[in-house]
Structures are given as structure tokens and as C-alpha cells.
Amino acid sequence: MRSRTSRTPAALAVALAAVLVAAACGSASPQGPVSQRIHIVDPYGGDPAAEGTPQRGGTLVIGNDREIISFDPTRQNSNLGALAVYDSLLKLMPDGSAQPYLAKTLTTADNGATWTLGLREGVTFSDGTPLDANAVVVNTQRHIDKVASPAHVYATLIASMAAVDPLTVRFTLKAPMGDFPALFAQPLNSGTLGMIVSPVALAQYGDDIGNHPVGAGPFVLQNWVRDNKMTLVRNPNYWQQGKPYLDGVEIRPLPDTDSRYTTMTNGDVDMVNGGFNQELVRAFANPDLRVYYGPGSGGVLNHFNFRKAPFDDRRMREAAIAAMDPQALGASFFSNQLVAADSMFDASTKWHTRAASDAYPTFDQARAKDLVAQYVASGGDPTFSYFTDRSSVPLGEFVQASMAAIGVRVNVQYFDLAQFAGNVLQAGEFQMASGLSAFDHPFPGAGRLVQTGGSVNYGKYSNPQVDQLLADASATTDAGKRATDYQQVELAVNKDLGIQWLSRSYLSTIAKPSVEGVDRYVTRDLYFAGMWKAQA
């Protein structure tokens, strides 16, 4: 951890003035032609029909923005290799639906009260044991039993489940749920019921399964040297005939943004799992790289801790938002290419309502100062600490300078990414902290962020109306009603100032042109079976 105490008011005033000048310059003269600026491009991957005949062989080397923690689906963490080892029973499609992938079918005959999962015949785990109905039941029960599992809150919606026969599981829910299939199609860090671990391996390794994963995906974990590299090799018994095309995948933890991008341009890696604005801006300006990117919903944000002063008081939440100029933020932290956000859902989606944007405070220093004065007059101390990761130093400085301009002292502390996620965010030990919560479809992404007890609701925001609207949205099979429910969720959260929205996300996949068959979610998670490298 690195701490930076509050600078003097004069120094902070100079810093903020410099940022505002940079913002004005950036606004008047955007850097680079439009084609090089951040824009949506192949957010779900490439077009297989345009990429030619896949070639077999080679190892795909990926630079990742963090060290992977665990392959255990019941443990909260971001793991790029998880889908390579496990695949997923269902898969999210660009239209937001969840369609069978490793599974064969998932259907309901009673408007979502019960669901029947059909499995493919002959699918085995890499240890040779069958991926059958019992395996699905065993894995789902783990999420029910483990309260800390990111999928626990969703698994507990199941009233009962039974292996009807070796290839069929019947789920009876506590209440009808139209969005139930989405639970089997999520990436690991979102909480998923769709990544199935061999029950034999679970019995053998127990709680250490995260270091010894056995799945039915296209690759098998061969070697893992922490903070160095992870080596995955082809699963010879993979269920999709003729796949995977690659011999293997190597994942290297490269947490420093600049060095991660440099390894891409100097040829040390074939692909980087990008997470920051700076590397995305540089990649768009480099004609020798291919970019896959879509902003999705959610994004870069600040969590207010609703259980700690001063942000348990709405006046201070509004003051913080009103004190921070998005234009200056874009200049200081987002390379003058900020993808703006003032609400949970992107404006292009059917879940967004203009009313939510209208309810969100705009930059207004005078209003912010007045709110702080009211808070102080009522006996409150507006001083607070701001926590973020080491790659976000300019963000920390921006928050500190912006609050100093309205008379509030801020102590900024920086953490390694893994430490920040575990010891700060998940532990709830902060007053205000930066965060990232990007998702494509609102279920379960929105619930994870703003539902009471949501797995990434680190600030402990809670509104019974929001909880009920989220429950109604996931229950209904009426798409129009679902959209209306989510619009009301978005509006309520903005009225409460439950989150400070800074920007949409910059989660990207950046690759050499020789990498083909990219198949991804907007969260950067990759399906590896169809990926290949064009050989010279």
C-alpha cells in the first residue's frame, strides 16, 4: 500500500487549475482522427466467415492485467483462464439471451417456475469422468452452501433440484424466474452456475480445487508459477470435434499498464487483456493491432460507503459528485477520451431512461460548497480517505484536487490491484473507493452492483424498492415489463446517489492481426475453443 496525504490547498488549487486548462484544450482539439478515437469495434469478437480456414497449432500468449487467484467457481475473482478449463453450460449472446453451449437445452413449460436442463451425451471432464446431471447438482449445491460464493445469492433462488436421469436436471424455483438461463452463462467473477468442476476432483482436492481445476473445457491446466505464468494445454478429449485449434494458452500477469502494452508492441505476447483507457487509446492509434471493444453498461465508478461517515449522508454524496468536473476528469485520467456515464445503463440500451440522467447531479462547485457547509453546520466532518489502485494515481489526484476546491481535505491511498480488491473493496474498509463494474445484460450485473447484499455492492447501498424491482425484472418473461423495471431501478439508484458514475468501462481485448477466432464478452472473458493463430 502507498499513502499520499493531503497536499496544501494552494498546491491542490494549482493542480486542479492545470487539469481544467488541459480539459479545455482537449475539448477544443481532440487527439487524433475520429477513426483512432475510442469507439465500438467487434465487441463480441471477430467474424469467423471473414477470417478464413482455421489453422491448427501454436500457443497463444496473453498478457493479463493481474495475477489469477483461483479456479474455484465459488471464490470471487477474475480469471481469464476459467472458460478455457471449464467452458460454460450456456453462453450469453449479443442480443442478451443465454443459449445452450456445453449444455444441450434449458427450457421451462410453466413460465419460469421450473426449468429442465438437458446435457449433451458423451461429454467428459479432462479426468475422463462424465459431465452428467449429478455433476451439475453437486456444483450447484456448492454455491448454495458457500455464502461467500459470488453466485450464492442466485443459487439460493432454487427451492430444489434433482437429477431426473444421467443427462437431465430439473430445477424448481422459489418463485418464477424468466432470467434463470443467464445464471448459467456468466463469467467467473460475476458468479456463475455454468462452470462445472469434476465431482471426483472436488472429492480429491476439496477447498484446494482452485489450484487443481478439472473441467470439460478446451484446455487443461498444466503448470502455474504464481506471478510468472500459467500454462494451459489442449484437452485431447474435448467435446467439440476438431477443436481447440491452438496447442496451448499461456497467461502472464502484467499488472503495469505501460509494460503490458509494451509487451504487445514488441512481440512478447500475442494479446493483452486490457482494462485501462490509456492502453485502449494507444491501441486504436496503432495500425498493427486489432482491438475488440464495447463499453457495455456500468463502468468506472466510485463506491460510497453507506455505513461510514461522511457518505452515509446524502448531502456529502451529492457534494462529491457536484465537485468533480467530467471534462477535467477526462483530461487528467482518460486521455481526453472519456466515454461518458451518468447512469447505470448505457444510453443506447432499452434499459436506460433519460429521467435517470436528469436526476444525476451536474458539475456545480457552488452547490457542492453549500452542501458541505450544511453538513459541517449539522456537526459532520467532511474529511475522508479515498482508496484506489496503483494504476489510478491520476484519478486519486483528481479526486483530491476537486474536493480541495470545495474545502474538503482528502487522504489518498494506493494499493496493488489484488490487495485493493480483497482487503479494501470486499472487506468494505473504505469511505470512498474507486471501482469497476461492467456488464452487457442487466441480469445479474445490475443486481450484483446495487441489490442489497450484491456481490460487488461494496458500499452496502440498500433500497427495498430497488430490490423488488430487480426481483420483478428477473422474474418476468415479458421483455417490455423487464425493460420498464430496469429503467425504474436506474432512476431510483440515481435519486439515491447510490453510485458515483465516472465513465463507461475500457475493458478490451488487444491482439496481433495473426490472432483469429476471437470470441468474447464485453467483460473481456474469452471462449477459447475457436481461437487460432495464422501461421506465416
PLY file of the C-alpha trace (Angstrom):
ply
format ascii 1.0
element vertex 536
property float x
property float y
property float z
element edge 535
property int vertex1
property int vertex2
end_header
0.00 0.00 0.00
1.14 3.55 -0.73
-0.37 6.53 1.07
-0.44 10.08 -0.15
-1.53 12.61 2.46
-3.50 15.70 1.52
-1.49 18.37 -0.26
-1.68 22.03 0.75
-4.73 23.92 -0.53
-2.51 26.08 -2.73
-0.84 23.09 -4.35
-4.17 21.43 -4.97
-5.62 24.58 -6.45
-2.72 24.73 -8.90
-3.19 21.04 -9.74
-6.89 21.47 -10.42
-6.29 24.59 -12.49
-3.82 22.66 -14.63
-6.35 19.90 -15.12
-9.05 22.39 -16.14
-6.72 24.00 -18.68
-5.88 20.58 -20.08
-9.56 19.76 -20.25
-10.29 22.92 -22.19
-7.51 22.19 -24.64
-8.62 18.61 -25.01
-12.18 19.68 -25.65
-11.17 22.16 -28.32
-8.81 19.84 -30.13
-9.42 16.09 -29.71
-6.31 13.99 -30.16
-6.14 12.10 -33.45
-8.68 11.44 -36.20
-12.08 10.01 -35.36
-11.03 6.54 -36.61
-8.31 6.47 -33.93
-10.51 7.62 -31.06
-12.26 5.17 -28.76
-15.26 3.61 -30.45
-17.15 0.34 -30.51
-15.44 -2.29 -32.63
-16.15 -6.04 -32.69
-17.30 -6.10 -29.04
-18.16 -9.82 -29.21
-15.19 -10.88 -31.33
-14.34 -11.32 -34.97
-16.33 -12.67 -37.91
-15.34 -16.31 -38.49
-16.71 -16.23 -42.03
-14.28 -13.47 -42.96
-11.23 -14.96 -41.25
-10.62 -17.95 -43.47
-9.96 -21.57 -42.62
-8.65 -22.03 -39.07
-5.09 -23.29 -38.75
-4.03 -25.73 -36.06
-1.08 -25.35 -33.75
0.78 -22.73 -31.81
0.50 -21.28 -28.32
-1.44 -18.11 -27.65
0.45 -15.89 -25.18
-1.72 -13.41 -23.28
-0.67 -10.54 -21.03
-3.20 -10.24 -18.21
-3.74 -7.20 -16.01
-3.48 -9.19 -12.75
-2.43 -12.45 -11.18
-5.21 -15.01 -11.25
-6.27 -16.04 -7.75
-8.27 -19.23 -8.13
-10.15 -21.57 -10.49
-12.79 -22.31 -7.85
-16.13 -21.02 -9.22
-17.30 -20.39 -5.65
-14.48 -17.93 -5.00
-14.81 -14.29 -6.05
-12.04 -13.41 -8.51
-11.34 -12.52 -12.13
-9.87 -15.50 -14.01
-9.22 -15.26 -17.75
-8.36 -18.96 -17.87
-11.60 -20.20 -16.33
-13.56 -20.57 -19.57
-10.55 -22.31 -21.14
-10.69 -25.01 -18.46
-14.43 -25.26 -17.86
-16.40 -23.88 -20.83
-19.92 -22.87 -19.78
-23.23 -24.69 -19.82
-24.83 -21.69 -21.53
-23.39 -18.70 -23.35
-24.50 -15.07 -23.49
-25.33 -13.86 -27.00
-25.04 -10.29 -28.36
-28.83 -9.88 -28.05
-28.60 -10.57 -24.31
-30.11 -14.04 -24.43
-28.43 -17.08 -22.89
-28.20 -20.00 -25.30
-27.04 -23.61 -24.75
-23.32 -24.20 -25.22
-21.85 -27.05 -23.21
-25.43 -27.97 -22.28
-27.92 -29.05 -24.93
-31.12 -27.37 -23.69
-32.61 -25.36 -20.84
-36.38 -24.99 -21.03
-39.44 -24.11 -18.97
-43.03 -25.17 -19.54
-44.62 -23.11 -16.76
-43.39 -19.53 -17.23
-40.20 -19.98 -15.26
-41.38 -21.84 -12.17
-39.44 -24.98 -13.09
-36.59 -25.44 -15.55
-35.25 -28.57 -17.21
-31.57 -28.71 -18.17
-30.59 -31.21 -20.84
-26.92 -32.23 -21.16
-25.01 -33.49 -24.17
-24.29 -37.18 -24.33
-20.65 -38.26 -24.17
-19.16 -35.10 -22.65
-16.42 -35.89 -20.14
-14.19 -33.93 -17.84
-10.49 -33.94 -18.59
-10.06 -36.66 -15.94
-12.28 -38.96 -18.01
-15.32 -38.87 -15.73
-18.73 -37.89 -17.18
-20.20 -34.42 -17.06
-23.62 -35.66 -16.04
-26.68 -34.50 -14.12
-25.12 -35.42 -10.80
-22.12 -33.20 -11.54
-24.41 -30.23 -12.16
-26.30 -30.87 -8.92
-23.08 -31.22 -6.91
-21.66 -27.97 -8.29
-24.88 -26.00 -7.83
-25.11 -27.20 -4.24
-21.61 -25.82 -3.58
-22.86 -22.33 -4.50
-25.87 -22.78 -2.22
-23.68 -23.93 0.68
-20.92 -21.34 0.29
-22.28 -17.97 1.37
-19.19 -16.20 0.01
-19.71 -17.58 -3.49
-20.46 -14.80 -6.00
-23.32 -17.00 -7.26
-24.72 -17.80 -3.80
-27.45 -15.16 -3.90
-28.72 -16.62 -7.18
-28.28 -20.30 -6.33
-30.47 -19.81 -3.28
-33.36 -18.92 -5.58
-33.55 -22.67 -6.26
-36.03 -24.45 -3.98
-34.99 -27.95 -5.06
-33.14 -29.76 -7.83
-32.94 -33.36 -8.93
-31.03 -35.48 -11.41
-34.00 -36.95 -13.31
-31.69 -39.15 -15.36
-27.97 -39.03 -16.23
-28.49 -36.22 -18.76
-31.36 -34.26 -17.19
-31.60 -31.91 -14.21
-34.86 -30.39 -13.03
-34.76 -27.15 -11.06
-37.76 -25.99 -9.05
-37.50 -22.32 -8.12
-38.83 -20.49 -5.09
-40.57 -18.08 -7.47
-40.93 -17.95 -11.28
-37.85 -16.53 -12.98
-37.64 -15.65 -16.66
-33.92 -14.82 -16.50
-32.85 -18.13 -14.94
-30.81 -19.25 -18.00
-28.50 -16.24 -17.61
-27.18 -17.71 -14.35
-25.52 -20.49 -16.35
-23.80 -18.13 -18.80
-21.89 -15.65 -16.65
-18.12 -15.13 -16.43
-16.46 -16.43 -13.28
-16.17 -13.14 -11.43
-19.86 -12.36 -11.95
-20.95 -15.53 -10.22
-22.00 -18.39 -12.46
-23.71 -21.76 -12.16
-22.43 -22.70 -15.61
-18.82 -23.67 -14.89
-18.84 -27.29 -13.75
-15.98 -28.94 -11.86
-15.41 -32.70 -11.85
-17.02 -34.12 -8.67
-14.17 -36.63 -8.47
-11.67 -33.75 -8.42
-13.76 -31.93 -5.83
-13.67 -35.00 -3.60
-9.92 -35.32 -4.09
-8.86 -31.68 -3.63
-11.65 -30.17 -1.53
-11.12 -26.48 -0.87
-7.84 -26.61 -2.82
-9.74 -27.22 -6.08
-8.90 -23.65 -7.08
-5.30 -24.76 -7.64
-6.21 -28.08 -9.30
-9.10 -27.39 -11.68
-10.63 -30.22 -13.68
-13.26 -29.20 -16.21
-14.64 -30.09 -19.63
-13.24 -27.07 -21.48
-10.84 -26.99 -24.44
-7.70 -26.73 -22.31
-6.18 -28.30 -19.20
-4.02 -26.57 -16.60
-0.51 -27.96 -16.99
1.59 -25.60 -14.88
1.09 -22.48 -12.78
4.00 -20.43 -11.47
2.47 -17.62 -9.45
3.38 -14.11 -10.57
5.13 -15.58 -13.62
2.92 -17.55 -15.99
0.14 -20.08 -16.31
0.37 -22.81 -18.94
-2.71 -24.48 -20.41
-2.51 -27.32 -22.94
-5.06 -28.81 -25.34
-7.67 -31.16 -23.90
-7.47 -34.22 -26.21
-10.98 -35.32 -25.19
-12.72 -32.01 -25.80
-16.40 -32.32 -26.68
-16.34 -30.11 -29.81
-14.84 -32.28 -32.53
-11.76 -30.79 -34.19
-11.30 -28.13 -31.54
-9.44 -26.45 -29.99
-7.17 -25.28 -32.78
-4.40 -24.00 -30.52
-1.87 -26.31 -28.90
-1.95 -24.22 -25.77
-2.52 -20.92 -24.00
-0.04 -19.09 -21.78
-1.26 -16.34 -19.44
1.26 -13.93 -17.93
0.35 -11.49 -15.14
1.42 -8.00 -16.26
-0.24 -5.54 -13.85
1.62 -2.44 -15.02
-0.37 -0.80 -17.82
2.61 0.64 -19.71
4.72 -2.52 -19.62
1.70 -4.65 -20.56
1.14 -2.58 -23.68
4.87 -2.60 -24.49
5.00 -6.41 -24.39
2.25 -6.34 -27.00
4.03 -3.98 -29.36
7.46 -5.62 -29.04
6.07 -9.07 -29.79
6.48 -10.76 -26.42
2.76 -11.57 -26.23
0.06 -12.16 -28.83
-2.74 -10.48 -26.94
-3.37 -8.32 -23.89
-6.37 -8.38 -21.63
-6.77 -4.61 -21.43
-8.56 -2.78 -18.67
-7.47 0.84 -18.81
-8.27 3.80 -21.01
-4.62 4.57 -21.77
-3.80 1.27 -23.43
-7.04 1.31 -25.41
-6.30 4.81 -26.72
-2.80 3.71 -27.76
-4.10 0.54 -29.39
-6.63 2.42 -31.51
-3.79 4.62 -32.77
-1.64 1.60 -33.72
-2.49 0.18 -37.19
-0.56 -3.01 -36.38
-3.01 -4.08 -33.67
-6.60 -5.31 -33.64
-8.96 -4.01 -31.00
-12.12 -5.65 -29.66
-14.14 -3.29 -27.50
-17.62 -2.31 -26.39
-18.33 -0.08 -23.37
-21.33 -2.04 -22.10
-23.20 -0.72 -19.07
-21.95 0.07 -15.60
-18.32 1.10 -15.87
-15.69 3.02 -13.91
-17.21 4.39 -10.71
-16.72 5.45 -7.13
-18.27 3.47 -4.30
-19.71 5.47 -1.40
-19.64 3.56 1.87
-23.19 3.91 3.18
-22.13 2.62 6.60
-19.40 5.17 7.25
-19.37 8.95 7.52
-19.34 11.21 5.64
-21.05 9.40 2.74
-23.82 7.91 4.83
-25.23 11.44 4.41
-26.77 12.20 1.00
-25.53 15.79 1.12
-21.92 14.65 1.03
-22.59 12.19 -1.78
-24.12 14.98 -3.84
-21.28 17.33 -2.91
-18.68 14.85 -4.12
-20.43 14.35 -7.45
-21.04 18.07 -7.98
-17.40 18.86 -7.14
-15.95 16.72 -9.92
-15.93 18.05 -13.48
-16.23 15.20 -16.02
-14.36 17.26 -18.61
-11.43 17.74 -16.24
-11.58 14.07 -15.29
-11.30 13.15 -18.97
-8.18 15.28 -19.31
-6.50 14.02 -16.15
-7.22 10.30 -16.33
-8.86 9.34 -19.61
-6.52 10.78 -22.26
-9.16 13.32 -23.32
-11.23 10.35 -24.48
-13.68 9.75 -21.66
-16.67 7.58 -22.57
-19.21 9.48 -20.51
-21.58 7.89 -17.99
-24.19 9.43 -15.71
-26.36 6.38 -15.08
-26.20 2.62 -14.74
-27.21 1.65 -18.27
-25.70 2.90 -21.50
-27.95 5.36 -23.32
-28.12 3.06 -26.35
-29.88 0.31 -24.39
-33.60 -0.23 -23.80
-32.95 -0.31 -20.05
-31.89 3.34 -19.88
-34.27 6.19 -19.12
-33.48 9.84 -19.67
-35.12 10.55 -16.30
-32.19 8.83 -14.57
-29.66 11.08 -16.29
-31.76 14.14 -15.43
-31.78 13.08 -11.76
-27.99 12.89 -11.57
-26.09 15.98 -10.31
-24.02 18.00 -12.75
-20.73 19.78 -12.07
-21.52 22.72 -9.78
-18.83 23.86 -7.34
-21.07 26.44 -5.69
-23.72 23.82 -4.97
-21.04 21.42 -3.67
-19.64 24.06 -1.29
-23.11 24.82 0.03
-23.82 21.15 0.71
-20.53 20.75 2.57
-21.33 23.84 4.65
-24.73 22.36 5.54
-23.07 19.10 6.56
-20.48 20.84 8.73
-23.17 23.00 10.35
-25.01 19.84 11.39
-21.87 18.57 13.15
-20.32 16.47 10.39
-16.64 16.20 9.44
-16.32 16.13 5.63
-12.68 14.94 5.62
-12.30 11.46 4.14
-9.89 8.92 2.67
-10.04 7.82 -0.95
-8.73 4.38 -1.90
-7.78 3.26 -5.40
-5.25 1.04 -7.19
-1.69 1.93 -8.18
-2.60 2.29 -11.86
-5.04 5.06 -10.98
-2.77 7.68 -9.43
-4.13 10.47 -11.70
-7.65 9.57 -10.59
-6.66 9.83 -6.94
-5.04 13.20 -7.57
-8.11 14.42 -9.43
-10.45 13.46 -6.58
-8.13 15.10 -4.06
-7.84 18.34 -6.05
-11.55 18.52 -6.86
-12.56 18.14 -3.22
-9.91 20.62 -2.07
-11.51 23.18 -4.39
-14.68 22.99 -2.28
-12.80 22.97 1.02
-12.66 19.24 1.76
-9.39 17.51 2.67
-8.85 14.03 1.20
-6.18 11.47 2.04
-5.49 9.22 -0.95
-4.10 5.71 -0.61
-2.99 3.41 -3.44
-2.94 -0.39 -3.43
-1.82 -3.27 -5.62
-4.81 -4.45 -7.64
-5.21 -7.81 -5.88
-4.85 -6.21 -2.43
-7.26 -3.46 -3.39
-9.92 -5.95 -4.50
-9.62 -8.19 -1.46
-8.53 -6.11 1.51
-10.31 -2.89 0.58
-13.37 -3.44 -1.58
-14.52 -6.87 -0.45
-13.71 -6.04 3.17
-15.65 -2.77 2.97
-12.80 -0.92 4.68
-13.11 2.46 2.95
-15.09 5.70 2.90
-14.87 6.24 -0.85
-13.15 3.85 -3.26
-12.84 3.51 -7.00
-14.36 0.52 -8.71
-15.20 -1.13 -11.99
-18.42 -2.98 -12.67
-19.02 -3.54 -16.37
-21.72 -5.74 -17.81
-23.66 -6.24 -21.00
-27.01 -7.56 -19.79
-28.60 -6.16 -16.60
-29.12 -9.59 -15.08
-27.28 -10.33 -12.91
-24.90 -7.39 -13.40
-27.20 -4.69 -12.04
-28.17 -6.78 -9.03
-24.57 -7.55 -8.19
-23.88 -3.82 -8.03
-26.94 -2.30 -6.32
-29.04 -5.08 -4.80
-28.87 -5.43 -1.03
-26.09 -7.96 -0.47
-24.94 -7.85 -4.11
-21.50 -9.40 -4.58
-19.93 -6.14 -5.81
-22.16 -3.79 -3.82
-19.11 -2.86 -1.80
-20.62 0.35 -0.40
-23.58 -1.55 1.13
-26.18 0.56 -0.68
-29.67 -0.72 0.10
-33.12 0.28 -1.13
-36.06 -2.16 -0.77
-37.74 -0.62 -3.83
-34.67 -1.35 -5.94
-34.50 -4.90 -4.59
-38.15 -5.51 -5.51
-37.77 -4.03 -8.99
-34.74 -6.23 -9.63
-36.68 -9.28 -8.46
-39.63 -8.36 -10.68
-37.36 -7.83 -13.69
-35.68 -11.22 -13.36
-38.99 -12.98 -12.72
-40.99 -11.76 -15.70
-40.96 -13.32 -19.16
-42.37 -10.07 -20.61
-39.48 -8.18 -22.25
-41.32 -4.86 -22.14
-42.07 -5.10 -18.43
-38.48 -6.17 -17.75
-37.17 -3.07 -19.53
-39.51 -0.81 -17.54
-38.42 -2.40 -14.27
-34.75 -1.82 -15.07
-35.44 1.79 -16.04
-37.01 2.31 -12.62
-34.00 0.67 -10.95
-31.69 3.05 -12.77
-33.81 6.06 -11.78
-34.05 5.05 -8.11
-30.29 4.49 -7.80
-29.56 7.92 -9.27
-32.10 9.60 -6.99
-30.40 7.93 -4.02
-26.93 8.77 -5.40
-26.04 5.17 -4.72
-23.02 5.26 -7.06
-20.80 7.97 -8.50
-20.54 7.24 -12.21
-17.21 8.31 -13.71
-17.11 6.67 -17.13
-18.10 3.60 -19.08
-15.51 0.83 -18.96
-12.47 0.31 -21.16
-12.32 -3.47 -20.89
-10.76 -4.52 -24.16
-9.00 -7.31 -25.98
-5.99 -6.11 -27.98
-4.29 -8.58 -30.31
-1.87 -9.07 -33.13
-3.54 -9.39 -36.55
-2.41 -13.03 -36.63
-4.83 -13.90 -33.80
-8.14 -15.09 -35.23
-11.37 -16.55 -33.93
-11.69 -14.14 -31.01
-14.95 -14.89 -29.20
-15.60 -12.68 -26.18
-17.93 -10.95 -23.77
-17.70 -7.17 -23.27
-16.20 -8.04 -19.87
-13.13 -9.40 -21.78
-13.87 -13.04 -20.92
-12.85 -15.30 -23.81
-14.16 -18.53 -25.30
-11.00 -20.28 -26.47
-12.17 -23.29 -28.48
-12.39 -21.44 -31.81
-9.34 -19.20 -31.45
-6.33 -19.76 -33.71
-3.12 -18.17 -34.93
-2.40 -17.55 -38.59
0.99 -19.08 -39.35
3.36 -17.31 -41.73
0 1
1 2
2 3
3 4
4 5
5 6
6 7
7 8
8 9
9 10
10 11
11 12
12 13
13 14
14 15
15 16
16 17
17 18
18 19
19 20
20 21
21 22
22 23
23 24
24 25
25 26
26 27
27 28
28 29
29 30
30 31
31 32
32 33
33 34
34 35
35 36
36 37
37 38
38 39
39 40
40 41
41 42
42 43
43 44
44 45
45 46
46 47
47 48
48 49
49 50
50 51
51 52
52 53
53 54
54 55
55 56
56 57
57 58
58 59
59 60
60 61
61 62
62 63
63 64
64 65
65 66
66 67
67 68
68 69
69 70
70 71
71 72
72 73
73 74
74 75
75 76
76 77
77 78
78 79
79 80
80 81
81 82
82 83
83 84
84 85
85 86
86 87
87 88
88 89
89 90
90 91
91 92
92 93
93 94
94 95
95 96
96 97
97 98
98 99
99 100
100 101
101 102
102 103
103 104
104 105
105 106
106 107
107 108
108 109
109 110
110 111
111 112
112 113
113 114
114 115
115 116
116 117
117 118
118 119
119 120
120 121
121 122
122 123
123 124
124 125
125 126
126 127
127 128
128 129
129 130
130 131
131 132
132 133
133 134
134 135
135 136
136 137
137 138
138 139
139 140
140 141
141 142
142 143
143 144
144 145
145 146
146 147
147 148
148 149
149 150
150 151
151 152
152 153
153 154
154 155
155 156
156 157
157 158
158 159
159 160
160 161
161 162
162 163
163 164
164 165
165 166
166 167
167 168
168 169
169 170
170 171
171 172
172 173
173 174
174 175
175 176
176 177
177 178
178 179
179 180
180 181
181 182
182 183
183 184
184 185
185 186
186 187
187 188
188 189
189 190
190 191
191 192
192 193
193 194
194 195
195 196
196 197
197 198
198 199
199 200
200 201
201 202
202 203
203 204
204 205
205 206
206 207
207 208
208 209
209 210
210 211
211 212
212 213
213 214
214 215
215 216
216 217
217 218
218 219
219 220
220 221
221 222
222 223
223 224
224 225
225 226
226 227
227 228
228 229
229 230
230 231
231 232
232 233
233 234
234 235
235 236
236 237
237 238
238 239
239 240
240 241
241 242
242 243
243 244
244 245
245 246
246 247
247 248
248 249
249 250
250 251
251 252
252 253
253 254
254 255
255 256
256 257
257 258
258 259
259 260
260 261
261 262
262 263
263 264
264 265
265 266
266 267
267 268
268 269
269 270
270 271
271 272
272 273
273 274
274 275
275 276
276 277
277 278
278 279
279 280
280 281
281 282
282 283
283 284
284 285
285 286
286 287
287 288
288 289
289 290
290 291
291 292
292 293
293 294
294 295
295 296
296 297
297 298
298 299
299 300
300 301
301 302
302 303
303 304
304 305
305 306
306 307
307 308
308 309
309 310
310 311
311 312
312 313
313 314
314 315
315 316
316 317
317 318
318 319
319 320
320 321
321 322
322 323
323 324
324 325
325 326
326 327
327 328
328 329
329 330
330 331
331 332
332 333
333 334
334 335
335 336
336 337
337 338
338 339
339 340
340 341
341 342
342 343
343 344
344 345
345 346
346 347
347 348
348 349
349 350
350 351
351 352
352 353
353 354
354 355
355 356
356 357
357 358
358 359
359 360
360 361
361 362
362 363
363 364
364 365
365 366
366 367
367 368
368 369
369 370
370 371
371 372
372 373
373 374
374 375
375 376
376 377
377 378
378 379
379 380
380 381
381 382
382 383
383 384
384 385
385 386
386 387
387 388
388 389
389 390
390 391
391 392
392 393
393 394
394 395
395 396
396 397
397 398
398 399
399 400
400 401
401 402
402 403
403 404
404 405
405 406
406 407
407 408
408 409
409 410
410 411
411 412
412 413
413 414
414 415
415 416
416 417
417 418
418 419
419 420
420 421
421 422
422 423
423 424
424 425
425 426
426 427
427 428
428 429
429 430
430 431
431 432
432 433
433 434
434 435
435 436
436 437
437 438
438 439
439 440
440 441
441 442
442 443
443 444
444 445
445 446
446 447
447 448
448 449
449 450
450 451
451 452
452 453
453 454
454 455
455 456
456 457
457 458
458 459
459 460
460 461
461 462
462 463
463 464
464 465
465 466
466 467
467 468
468 469
469 470
470 471
471 472
472 473
473 474
474 475
475 476
476 477
477 478
478 479
479 480
480 481
481 482
482 483
483 484
484 485
485 486
486 487
487 488
488 489
489 490
490 491
491 492
492 493
493 494
494 495
495 496
496 497
497 498
498 499
499 500
500 501
501 502
502 503
503 504
504 505
505 506
506 507
507 508
508 509
509 510
510 511
511 512
512 513
513 514
514 515
515 516
516 517
517 518
518 519
519 520
520 521
521 522
522 523
523 524
524 525
525 526
526 527
527 528
528 529
529 530
530 531
531 532
532 533
533 534
534 535
